[in-house]
Amino acid sequence: MDKYSEAVKYAASQSISNEKQFESVMHATRRKFKIQPKRSQMLYLYTALSNEGIIPKDCDMKNFLVHEL
């Protein structure tokens, strides 16, 4: 797997319940894997991995990944 998939799996394994925790997890993920993914890339991989059953579906994380205008 590439770094982005590993990063999404790592972020999905963290407990996220609010925007501040989400930003903290994303910051830690970017530093750990030395990548700068866009939210759209993370959302695409999250959806793909959760549909395959590799990571559990977490509505909170998906809601934080969707950037509303």
Secondary structure, 3 states (H helix, E strand, C coil): CCHHHHHHHHHHHCCCCCHHHHHHHHHHHHHHHCCCCCHHHHHHHHHHHHHHCCCCCCHHHHHHHCCCC
